Structures are given as C-alpha cells and as structure tokens.
Amino acid sequence: MPTVRDLTYDLLRRHGITTIFGNPGSNELPFLQDFPSDFRYILALHEGVALGIADGYAQATGRTALVNLHSAAGTGNAMGGFANAWNSHSPLLVTAGQQTRAMIGIEPLLTNLDATTLPKPLVKWSYEPARAEDVPLAISRALHLSGLPARGPVYLSIPYDDWSKPADPESLRLLERTVVAAGALDSGATAQLAARLERSTNPVIVLGPDVDAARANGHAARLAERLKAPVWVAPSAPRCPFPTTHPSFRSLLPAGMAALSRLLEGHDLMLVAGAPVFRYHQYDPGPLLPPGADLIHITCDPDEAARAPMGDAVVGDVGLILAALADAVGEAPRAAPQPRAAPSRAAPGMAPLTAERVLDLMNDLAPRDAIYVNESTSTIEAMWERMRWEKPGSYYFGAAGGLGFAMPAAVGVQLAEPDRQVIAVIGDGSANYAVTALWTAAQHGVPVVFVIMRNGTYGALRWFAGELNAQGVPGLDVPGIDFVSIAAGYGLDAVRADTDKAFADAFSGAIKAGRPALIEVATAWKTG
C-alpha cells in the first residue's frame, strides 16, 4: 500500500502538476525527501516570492500551481501574495508544514497555531486534516476546489509525520476522479440577453481580467464588432482583456465613482464582463451609473455578482457566455466607433528620460507577442495608452494594490510561456519588495528582462498625496539604490542606461541574449 506521500505525488501527477514552488523549512522536509525525478522544485529565497512566482505561473497556464510554505512564519511572509491571488482568481494549492502530531498539543517551536484561520479571508478553503489518512482526500479536494469557478487559492496545513503513514486503500479512488464545471447559458437565456443588447441604442462594453483568464479576448472583439460598441477596460484591471490596437478599444476606466460615470455618460446600457462592478480606489463620490443607464454583469464569481450595488448579474463561464453572445447578436444598425487618437510619441532625450519615451522604445523593440508584467505604478495610465497588447495573456499587474507581485510573477509567467518574451517593468520603489526573485531567475535561467524605472520616489503615492491633499508626508523618496550591483550580485547581466541609444542597445541585446537581464534607466518624475 502506498504511503500518504506517495499517493499525494500520484495525485499531483494525475492533475498535471509536476512543478513545486517553495522555500522549505524543517516541517516540509519529509514531504520533499527523495524528491521524484519527474518533478522540478523552483526555489525562492522568500516565501512571498515563491507564492508570487506560482501566481504568475498559474495565471499564465490557467492551471493550479502548488506552493510549499514553511509553517506559520512562511505563511505570514506570503500573505501579500495571498491577497493578489485571491483578487486575481489565481488557482493555487498552498501547503504549509505543521509540527508532528505527537507534539502539537504542547505547542513546540514551528507549531502553526490555529492554522486554518491564519490565511483567511484570502483563501477559498483552509483545512488541517484530522488524521493522516485524510491527507489525500484533502489534497484532492483542494486541487478540484482551486480550479472551480471562481478560481482561487486554497490552503492546507499538514503535520510532517503524516507523509510516512500508510494511505487508506479507498483513497486510490481519488486518482480516477474528475470534477468539471459547466457554466454556459441555455439558448433561451442567451437569446434574451442578446435581445436586450440589440435593443440598446448606445451600448458600451467594459471588460475585466477574467475575460483574459478565459482566453475570451477574441469573443469579446467579435461581440464589440457586432454591437459596434466602444470597449473600456474595468478600473484597476490586472490583465488586458481586449486588443489595445482594436478600433473599438478606448482605455482603462478611472477608479472613482463620479469620474467613471462621467466618462460613460450617454450610454444607455453597460455590459460588464469578467470584472467586479466596480473595483474603485480613490473616494470620488457620485452616481454609480450614468443617468438613464442600465447594467448587465457577466461574472464567474458569485460573490462579485451578489455584492454589486447595481445592475443585473449572470454567473457562469465568462468565455462561453461571451462566445454565445457574439454568435447570437445581430449586427447593430449604427456606425462603428472611430479608433481613438494615438498618443504622440515621446520626444528623444537624455537622462532622465520620460517614462513615456522608455515605453515607446520597448514597444518598438520588443517582439510583437511580448508579455509585460508591470509594477511601475506611476506609469499605469501611460502603459494602457501606449502599449501594443494584441494576444491573450499579454499583461499582468498586481490585483490587490500592494507591491511585490511583478518581479516574482514575471519569473512564473516566463516559466509558463517559454516561447514568448516576458518584460517586467518595475518601479524603483516596488523593486525592493521582492528583489530576491532575481536570484531565482538567474539560477533557473529564466530569461525575463527586468526594466527598473528609477525616478527616486514612490510616484503613485505622490500622486495620491495630491488627491488627498496630504502635505509634508515622510518616506516618499527612495534614493541611493544601485540596482545594477544588486542584480549582478544575484547573477544577472545588468546595465545602467541613461540615454535613448544606451537603453535601446541594452534592451535589444538582452532580448537577443536569451538570459535573465536587468536594465536600470533613470526616468523623470512628473510633478504635474
């Protein structure tokens, strides 16, 4: 009879999971001993980085990724990553080692106290099996639950002596199970929804990250073309759900109630797909909808549907519903939206370059299907205005509003997408939160190009301080950091580029080299 450990590895194989991301501690060693040769272990130097790499990998593959953390301390280190994974619907199975059952009652060092409560509310399910024989069932349940709509992270705390125990013979049935979600609308419901769209005189489409996660970007484009409707991206979206070069594309919506409603005024129907309604940020009180507008919400997340303060919601598979609607609606009897005016190219210059100039250069020189992972928070608007994102899975951003996502996520996305170039655009403030991801990239030969936009300040915070009229705030500047030396110390090719030509040469050379590389470029902070 196999052990609990042997059966767990068989379950992971059955689900196509042969990569484990982690930073091991003593409680995790019994699970990792005699590591199977058909598995690979991606080591990170910090648990938050391990979870971030796994998050990027899970988002890019669309499949559950396994993260192995160290007890309570490791889980605590990863909590910022849990917030991102929860908000981006990333399917993760996170395991944490627990002390041996013989000593849990006396709470020795590395006991995970009240383990199931620790990661809440940022997980779909949190569990510690009552006995060793229950571990395989818990693993199976976690694998299925993480991938069912709405996807998200799950957490298991497992005493380390459980792995060597014999598995229950009945647990072998777990190897044959499949669990499938069916979320399409029936033909009648699809026809009713299509008719409502057709009756609209001036509809607008708002798309969010779950469209990209479902790889439904093409269906969204077909629907926009049939309705002849403009397309906006939902506020604070962490993925790009629509080709930015499409004539119907507008931009990213603002994250304030009043500003959003003003921008969409005149539309009588808003179709929101794959996003919350809405993820606001700054307090900007005003009407939830423009005057005379109705809203239809298509989401994979029952909680998002239930908590929305306006509109009618449909919960189901976002991709299947968009595909059915694109097939069902008739062509609207109105003129198609005119393409938006392209932004003016930033002028060439010397140090410090404008962020817009650096973005233009990357857009010119990167492969057409490049993937951008962004944590240059003061340049978000410029990226949405300027960058050419045409294929699904072309853009990733932290979904929870904190920092430390993009550097590790870029490594995970590149591991998942070896045939596309990943470019991480990172602010100099953000870079310090997860800089050890550079070591993992170097050690595993993951050829991400990291571009550090160095303006010496937390630019997004400076903008928000202006919004809040908060004067004299300390701690907003981050001078004196040498990212070239840091990256070189971790084993990357690293250069500083302070002119157009220097940046273009370094960027093109890094892409051709096929190795992880870092480019630090001085950029100007715009005060107005």
C-alpha positions as CSV (number, residue, x, y, z in Angstrom):
1,M,0.0,0.0,0.0
2,P,1.5,3.4,-0.9
3,T,2.2,6.0,1.8
4,V,0.3,9.2,2.1
5,R,3.3,10.9,0.5
6,D,3.4,8.5,-2.5
7,L,-0.3,8.8,-3.1
8,T,-0.1,12.6,-3.0
9,Y,2.6,12.7,-5.7
10,D,0.4,10.4,-7.8
11,L,-2.5,12.8,-7.3
12,L,-0.3,15.7,-8.4
13,R,0.8,13.8,-11.5
14,R,-2.8,13.0,-12.3
15,H,-3.6,16.7,-12.3
16,G,-0.6,17.6,-14.4
17,I,1.3,19.3,-11.5
18,T,5.0,18.4,-11.6
19,T,6.4,21.8,-10.6
20,I,6.5,22.9,-7.0
21,F,7.3,26.4,-5.9
22,G,8.6,27.0,-2.4
23,N,11.1,27.8,0.3
24,P,11.4,24.7,2.5
25,G,11.7,24.6,6.3
26,S,12.1,21.6,8.6
27,N,8.4,20.8,8.7
28,E,8.4,20.4,4.9
29,L,11.4,18.1,4.6
30,P,9.5,14.8,5.0
31,F,7.3,15.7,2.0
32,L,10.3,16.7,-0.2
33,Q,12.6,13.8,0.7
34,D,13.6,11.5,-2.2
35,F,12.2,14.1,-4.5
36,P,10.7,12.4,-7.6
37,S,12.9,12.8,-10.7
38,D,9.9,13.8,-12.9
39,F,9.2,16.8,-10.7
40,R,11.0,20.1,-10.5
41,Y,11.4,22.4,-7.5
42,I,11.6,26.1,-8.1
43,L,13.4,27.6,-5.1
44,A,12.7,31.1,-4.0
45,L,14.6,32.9,-1.3
46,H,11.5,34.3,0.4
47,E,8.0,32.7,0.8
48,G,6.3,35.8,-0.7
49,V,8.4,35.4,-3.8
50,A,7.6,31.7,-4.1
51,L,3.9,32.5,-4.0
52,G,4.3,35.3,-6.5
53,I,6.2,33.1,-8.9
54,A,3.5,30.4,-8.6
55,D,0.8,33.1,-9.0
56,G,2.3,34.2,-12.3
57,Y,2.7,30.6,-13.5
58,A,-0.9,29.8,-12.5
59,Q,-2.4,32.8,-14.3
60,A,-0.4,32.2,-17.4
61,T,-1.2,28.5,-17.6
62,G,-4.7,28.7,-16.3
63,R,-4.0,25.6,-14.1
64,T,-3.5,25.1,-10.4
65,A,0.1,25.6,-9.2
66,L,1.5,24.1,-6.0
67,V,3.3,26.2,-3.4
68,N,5.1,24.7,-0.4
69,L,5.5,27.1,2.6
70,H,7.1,26.8,5.9
71,S,4.6,26.7,8.8
72,A,3.1,29.9,10.2
73,A,6.1,32.1,9.6
74,G,6.3,31.2,6.0
75,T,2.6,31.7,5.6
76,G,2.9,35.1,7.2
77,N,5.7,36.0,4.8
78,A,3.4,35.1,1.9
79,M,0.2,36.9,2.9
80,G,0.7,39.8,0.4
81,G,0.8,37.1,-2.3
82,F,-2.4,35.6,-1.0
83,A,-4.1,38.9,-1.4
84,N,-3.0,39.2,-5.0
85,A,-4.0,35.5,-5.8
86,W,-7.4,36.0,-4.2
87,N,-8.2,39.1,-6.1
88,S,-6.9,37.8,-9.4
89,H,-8.7,34.4,-9.1
90,S,-5.4,32.6,-9.3
91,P,-5.7,28.8,-8.8
92,L,-3.2,27.9,-6.2
93,L,-2.8,25.0,-3.8
94,V,-0.7,26.2,-0.9
95,T,0.6,23.7,1.6
96,A,2.3,24.5,4.9
97,G,4.1,22.1,7.1
98,Q,2.8,21.6,10.6
99,Q,4.6,20.2,13.7
100,T,4.4,16.4,14.3
101,R,1.1,15.3,15.8
102,A,2.8,13.9,18.9
103,M,3.8,17.4,20.0
104,I,1.2,19.8,18.6
105,G,-0.6,19.9,21.9
106,I,2.3,21.4,23.8
107,E,2.9,23.9,21.1
108,P,6.6,23.4,20.3
109,L,8.6,25.7,18.1
110,L,7.2,25.9,14.5
111,T,3.7,24.9,15.5
112,N,1.2,26.5,13.2
113,L,-1.3,27.7,15.8
114,D,-4.9,27.9,14.6
115,A,-3.5,27.1,11.2
116,T,-6.8,27.2,9.3
117,T,-7.6,30.7,10.5
118,L,-4.2,32.2,9.5
119,P,-4.7,32.8,5.7
120,K,-8.4,33.7,6.0
121,P,-10.2,35.5,4.4
122,L,-7.8,35.4,1.4
123,V,-8.5,31.7,0.5
124,K,-11.4,29.7,-0.8
125,W,-10.8,26.9,1.7
126,S,-8.4,26.4,4.6
127,Y,-8.0,23.0,6.3
128,E,-5.8,20.8,8.5
129,P,-6.7,17.1,8.2
130,A,-7.8,15.5,11.5
131,R,-5.7,12.3,10.8
132,A,-3.0,11.3,8.4
133,E,-5.4,9.1,6.4
134,D,-7.4,12.2,5.4
135,V,-4.5,14.0,3.7
136,P,-5.0,12.5,0.2
137,L,-8.7,13.4,0.3
138,A,-7.8,17.0,1.4
139,I,-5.2,17.3,-1.4
140,S,-7.8,16.0,-3.9
141,R,-10.4,18.4,-2.6
142,A,-8.0,21.3,-2.7
143,L,-6.9,20.6,-6.3
144,H,-10.5,20.5,-7.5
145,L,-11.7,23.4,-5.5
146,S,-8.8,25.7,-6.5
147,G,-9.8,25.3,-10.2
148,L,-13.5,25.5,-9.9
149,P,-15.2,28.9,-10.5
150,A,-14.4,31.3,-9.2
151,R,-10.8,30.0,-9.1
152,G,-8.6,31.0,-6.2
153,P,-6.0,29.9,-3.6
154,V,-6.7,27.1,-1.1
155,Y,-4.6,26.3,2.0
156,L,-3.6,23.0,3.7
157,S,-1.7,22.7,6.9
158,I,-0.2,19.2,7.1
159,P,1.7,17.6,10.1
160,Y,5.0,16.4,8.9
161,D,4.7,12.9,10.3
162,D,1.6,12.3,8.2
163,W,3.6,11.8,5.0
164,S,5.1,8.4,6.0
165,K,1.8,6.9,7.2
166,P,0.1,4.2,5.0
167,A,-2.7,5.6,2.8
168,D,-6.2,4.3,3.2
169,P,-6.7,1.7,0.3
170,E,-10.0,3.5,-0.6
171,S,-8.0,6.7,-1.2
172,L,-6.9,5.2,-4.5
173,R,-10.3,6.1,-5.9
174,L,-9.2,9.7,-5.8
175,L,-6.8,9.0,-8.7
176,E,-9.8,8.4,-11.1
177,R,-11.9,11.4,-10.2
178,T,-12.8,14.3,-12.5
179,V,-14.7,17.4,-11.5
180,V,-16.0,19.6,-14.3
181,A,-17.8,23.0,-14.1
182,A,-20.4,23.7,-16.7
183,G,-21.2,27.4,-16.9
184,A,-22.8,28.1,-20.3
185,L,-26.3,29.7,-20.6
186,D,-29.1,27.8,-22.3
187,S,-30.3,29.0,-25.7
188,G,-33.3,30.8,-24.2
189,A,-31.3,32.8,-21.7
190,T,-28.7,33.7,-24.4
191,A,-31.4,34.9,-26.7
192,Q,-32.9,37.1,-24.0
193,L,-29.6,38.6,-23.2
194,A,-28.8,39.2,-26.9
195,A,-32.2,40.8,-27.5
196,R,-31.5,43.2,-24.6
197,L,-28.2,44.2,-26.1
198,E,-29.8,44.7,-29.5
199,R,-32.4,47.0,-28.1
200,S,-29.8,49.3,-26.7
201,T,-29.2,52.5,-28.7
202,N,-25.8,53.3,-27.4
203,P,-24.2,50.3,-25.5
204,V,-20.7,50.2,-24.1
205,I,-18.6,47.2,-23.1
206,V,-16.4,47.1,-20.0
207,L,-14.1,44.1,-19.7
208,G,-12.0,42.7,-16.8
209,P,-9.3,40.2,-16.1
210,D,-11.4,37.1,-16.2
211,V,-12.0,37.6,-19.9
212,D,-8.3,37.3,-20.4
213,A,-8.1,34.4,-18.0
214,A,-10.8,32.6,-20.0
215,R,-8.8,33.4,-23.2
216,A,-12.1,35.0,-24.4
217,N,-10.5,38.2,-25.9
218,G,-11.4,37.2,-29.4
219,H,-15.0,36.5,-28.5
220,A,-15.2,40.0,-26.8
221,A,-13.8,41.5,-30.0
222,R,-16.4,39.8,-32.1
223,L,-19.2,41.0,-29.8
224,A,-17.9,44.6,-29.9
225,E,-17.8,44.4,-33.7
226,R,-21.4,43.1,-33.9
227,L,-22.7,45.7,-31.5
228,K,-20.4,48.4,-32.8
229,A,-19.7,49.4,-29.3
230,P,-16.7,51.0,-27.7
231,V,-14.7,48.9,-25.2
232,W,-13.2,50.1,-22.0
233,V,-11.1,48.1,-19.5
234,A,-12.5,47.9,-16.0
235,P,-10.8,50.1,-13.4
236,S,-7.8,48.6,-11.7
237,A,-7.7,45.6,-14.1
238,P,-4.7,43.4,-13.5
239,R,-4.9,41.8,-17.0
240,C,-5.6,43.0,-20.6
241,P,-8.8,41.5,-21.9
242,F,-9.0,43.2,-25.3
243,P,-6.5,44.1,-28.0
244,T,-5.3,47.6,-27.5
245,T,-4.8,48.0,-31.2
246,H,-8.5,47.3,-32.0
247,P,-10.5,50.2,-33.3
248,S,-13.1,49.8,-30.6
249,F,-10.6,50.0,-27.7
250,R,-10.7,53.1,-25.6
251,S,-8.5,52.8,-22.4
252,L,-8.6,51.9,-18.7
253,L,-11.5,53.3,-16.8
254,P,-10.8,55.6,-13.8
255,A,-11.2,54.0,-10.3
256,G,-13.6,56.6,-8.9
257,M,-17.4,56.5,-9.0
258,A,-18.0,60.0,-10.3
259,A,-15.2,60.0,-12.8
260,L,-16.3,56.6,-14.2
261,S,-19.9,57.7,-14.5
262,R,-19.0,61.0,-16.2
263,L,-16.8,59.2,-18.8
264,L,-19.6,56.7,-19.7
265,E,-22.4,59.3,-19.8
266,G,-24.7,59.0,-22.8
267,H,-24.5,55.2,-22.9
268,D,-27.9,53.5,-22.1
269,L,-26.5,50.0,-21.5
270,M,-23.2,48.9,-19.9
271,L,-22.2,45.3,-20.5
272,V,-19.5,44.4,-17.9
273,A,-17.8,41.0,-18.3
274,G,-15.1,39.4,-16.2
275,A,-14.7,42.2,-13.6
276,P,-16.2,43.4,-10.4
277,V,-18.8,46.2,-10.6
278,F,-16.6,48.1,-9.9
279,R,-13.2,47.9,-8.2
280,Y,-12.9,51.6,-7.1
281,H,-9.9,53.0,-5.4
282,Q,-9.9,56.8,-4.6
283,Y,-13.0,58.1,-2.9
284,D,-14.8,60.0,-5.6
285,P,-18.5,60.2,-4.6
286,G,-21.1,60.3,-7.3
287,P,-23.7,58.2,-9.1
288,L,-23.0,54.5,-9.6
289,L,-24.3,54.7,-13.2
290,P,-24.7,57.5,-15.7
291,P,-28.2,58.9,-15.9
292,G,-30.6,56.6,-17.8
293,A,-28.1,53.7,-18.0
294,D,-28.7,50.0,-17.2
295,L,-26.0,47.5,-16.5
296,I,-25.6,43.7,-17.2
297,H,-22.8,42.0,-15.3
298,I,-21.3,38.7,-16.5
299,T,-19.0,37.1,-13.9
300,C,-17.6,33.8,-12.9
301,D,-17.7,34.8,-9.2
302,P,-20.9,34.5,-7.3
303,D,-19.6,36.9,-4.6
304,E,-18.9,39.6,-7.2
305,A,-22.4,39.2,-8.5
306,A,-24.0,39.3,-5.1
307,R,-22.1,42.3,-3.7
308,A,-22.5,44.6,-6.8
309,P,-24.7,47.6,-5.8
310,M,-26.4,47.9,-9.2
311,G,-27.3,46.1,-12.4
312,D,-28.4,42.6,-13.3
313,A,-25.8,39.8,-12.9
314,V,-25.3,36.5,-14.7
315,V,-22.9,34.0,-13.1
316,G,-21.3,31.5,-15.3
317,D,-18.3,30.8,-17.6
318,V,-17.3,34.2,-18.9
319,G,-15.7,32.8,-22.1
320,L,-18.7,30.5,-23.0
321,I,-21.2,33.3,-22.4
322,L,-19.2,35.9,-24.5
323,A,-18.8,33.4,-27.3
324,A,-22.6,32.6,-27.3
325,L,-23.5,36.3,-27.3
326,A,-21.1,37.1,-30.1
327,D,-22.8,34.4,-32.2
328,A,-26.4,35.4,-31.2
329,V,-26.5,39.2,-31.5
330,G,-27.3,40.8,-34.8
331,E,-25.2,43.5,-36.4
332,A,-26.2,46.9,-35.0
333,P,-27.6,49.5,-37.4
334,R,-25.1,52.2,-36.5
335,A,-21.7,53.4,-37.3
336,A,-18.8,51.6,-35.7
337,P,-16.7,53.5,-33.2
338,Q,-13.9,55.5,-34.6
339,P,-10.4,54.5,-33.5
340,R,-9.1,56.5,-30.6
341,A,-6.4,59.0,-31.4
342,A,-2.9,57.6,-31.0
343,P,-0.8,59.3,-28.3
344,S,2.0,61.4,-29.6
345,R,5.4,59.7,-29.4
346,A,7.6,60.9,-26.6
347,A,10.5,63.1,-27.8
348,P,14.0,61.6,-27.7
349,G,16.1,62.9,-24.8
350,M,18.9,62.4,-22.4
351,A,18.8,61.4,-18.7
352,P,16.4,61.4,-17.1
353,L,14.2,60.0,-19.9
354,T,10.5,60.3,-19.6
355,A,8.7,57.1,-18.8
356,E,6.7,57.5,-22.0
357,R,9.9,57.5,-24.0
358,V,11.1,54.3,-22.4
359,L,7.7,52.7,-23.1
360,D,7.8,53.8,-26.7
361,L,11.2,52.3,-27.1
362,M,10.1,49.0,-25.6
363,N,7.0,48.9,-27.8
364,D,9.3,49.5,-30.9
365,L,11.9,46.9,-30.0
366,A,10.1,44.1,-28.2
367,P,8.7,41.1,-30.0
368,R,5.1,41.7,-31.2
369,D,3.8,39.0,-28.8
370,A,5.8,40.1,-25.8
371,I,4.3,39.8,-22.3
372,Y,4.5,42.7,-19.9
373,V,4.4,42.3,-16.1
374,N,4.0,45.7,-14.6
375,E,4.8,47.2,-11.2
376,S,5.7,50.7,-12.2
377,T,2.6,52.1,-10.6
378,S,3.1,55.7,-11.6
379,T,3.1,54.7,-15.3
380,I,0.0,52.6,-15.4
381,E,-2.0,55.1,-17.4
382,A,0.8,55.7,-19.9
383,M,1.1,51.9,-20.4
384,W,-2.6,51.5,-21.2
385,E,-2.4,54.4,-23.6
386,R,0.7,53.4,-25.5
387,M,1.4,49.7,-25.4
388,R,0.6,47.2,-28.1
389,W,-1.1,44.2,-26.5
390,E,-2.8,42.1,-29.0
391,K,-2.7,38.5,-27.8
392,P,-4.3,37.0,-24.7
393,G,-2.0,36.9,-21.7
394,S,0.0,39.9,-22.7
395,Y,-0.3,41.9,-19.5
396,Y,-0.2,41.2,-15.7
397,F,-0.4,43.5,-12.8
398,G,-0.9,43.0,-9.0
399,A,-4.6,42.7,-8.3
400,A,-4.6,43.6,-4.6
401,G,-3.0,47.1,-4.7
402,G,0.2,46.1,-2.8
403,L,3.7,45.8,-4.0
404,G,6.0,42.8,-4.5
405,F,3.9,40.9,-7.2
406,A,5.5,41.7,-10.5
407,M,9.2,40.6,-10.1
408,P,8.3,37.1,-9.0
409,A,5.2,36.8,-11.2
410,A,7.3,37.7,-14.2
411,V,9.5,34.6,-13.5
412,G,6.4,32.4,-13.2
413,V,4.9,33.8,-16.4
414,Q,8.1,33.2,-18.3
415,L,8.3,29.6,-16.9
416,A,4.8,29.1,-18.2
417,E,5.3,30.9,-21.5
418,P,8.9,29.9,-22.7
419,D,8.1,30.8,-26.3
420,R,7.2,34.5,-25.5
421,Q,9.4,37.1,-24.2
422,V,8.5,38.4,-20.7
423,I,9.4,42.0,-19.8
424,A,9.0,43.1,-16.2
425,V,8.5,46.9,-15.9
426,I,9.3,47.7,-12.3
427,G,9.4,51.0,-10.3
428,D,12.5,51.5,-8.1
429,G,10.2,51.6,-5.0
430,S,8.4,48.4,-6.0
431,A,11.6,46.5,-6.8
432,N,12.8,46.2,-3.2
433,Y,9.7,44.2,-2.1
434,A,10.7,41.0,-4.0
435,V,14.1,41.6,-5.3
436,T,15.3,38.1,-4.5
437,A,13.2,36.9,-7.4
438,L,16.3,37.9,-9.5
439,W,18.2,35.1,-7.9
440,T,15.6,32.5,-8.9
441,A,15.6,33.8,-12.4
442,A,19.4,33.5,-12.6
443,Q,19.6,30.1,-11.0
444,H,16.9,28.6,-13.3
445,G,17.9,30.5,-16.4
446,V,14.5,32.2,-16.8
447,P,15.1,34.9,-19.4
448,V,13.0,37.7,-18.1
449,V,14.2,41.2,-19.0
450,F,13.7,43.4,-15.9
451,V,13.4,47.1,-16.6
452,I,13.8,49.3,-13.5
453,M,12.2,52.7,-13.9
454,R,14.3,54.7,-11.4
455,N,12.8,58.0,-10.5
456,G,13.8,58.0,-6.9
457,T,10.4,58.2,-5.4
458,Y,7.1,56.4,-4.8
459,G,5.4,58.1,-7.7
460,A,1.9,56.6,-7.2
461,L,2.0,57.7,-3.6
462,R,3.0,61.2,-4.5
463,W,0.0,61.3,-6.9
464,F,-2.3,60.0,-4.2
465,A,-1.0,62.5,-1.7
466,G,-2.1,65.2,-4.1
467,E,-5.5,63.6,-4.4
468,L,-5.9,63.6,-0.6
469,N,-4.3,67.0,-0.1
470,A,-1.8,65.3,2.3
471,Q,1.1,67.6,2.7
472,G,4.5,67.0,4.3
473,V,4.3,63.2,4.2
474,P,7.6,61.5,5.0
475,G,9.1,58.4,3.5
476,L,8.1,59.0,-0.2
477,D,11.6,59.1,-1.6
478,V,14.0,56.1,-2.2
479,P,17.4,57.5,-3.2
480,G,20.7,55.7,-3.2
481,I,19.8,52.3,-4.5
482,D,22.2,50.6,-7.1
483,F,20.1,48.0,-8.8
484,V,22.8,47.1,-11.3
485,S,25.1,46.0,-8.4
486,I,22.2,44.1,-6.7
487,A,21.3,42.3,-9.9
488,A,24.9,41.5,-10.7
489,G,25.3,40.1,-7.2
490,Y,22.4,37.7,-7.8
491,G,23.9,36.6,-11.1
492,L,22.2,38.6,-13.8
493,D,23.5,40.6,-16.7
494,A,22.9,44.1,-15.6
495,V,23.5,47.6,-17.0
496,R,22.5,51.2,-16.4
497,A,21.1,53.0,-19.5
498,D,20.5,56.8,-19.3
499,T,20.1,57.7,-23.0
500,D,17.9,56.6,-25.8
501,K,20.6,54.8,-27.6
502,A,22.0,53.2,-24.4
503,F,18.6,51.9,-23.5
504,A,17.7,50.7,-27.0
505,D,21.1,48.8,-27.3
506,A,20.8,47.3,-23.8
507,F,17.1,46.2,-24.3
508,S,17.7,44.7,-27.8
509,G,20.8,43.0,-26.6
510,A,19.0,41.5,-23.5
511,I,16.2,40.1,-25.7
512,K,18.7,38.5,-28.1
513,A,20.8,37.0,-25.4
514,G,18.0,34.8,-24.0
515,R,19.2,35.2,-20.4
516,P,17.8,37.0,-17.5
517,A,18.9,40.6,-17.5
518,L,18.2,43.9,-15.7
519,I,18.3,47.4,-17.1
520,E,18.2,50.4,-14.8
521,V,17.0,53.5,-16.5
522,A,16.7,56.9,-14.9
523,T,13.2,58.4,-15.5
524,A,11.8,61.8,-14.7
525,W,9.1,62.2,-12.1
526,K,6.3,64.3,-13.4
527,T,5.2,66.8,-10.8
528,G,2.1,68.0,-12.6
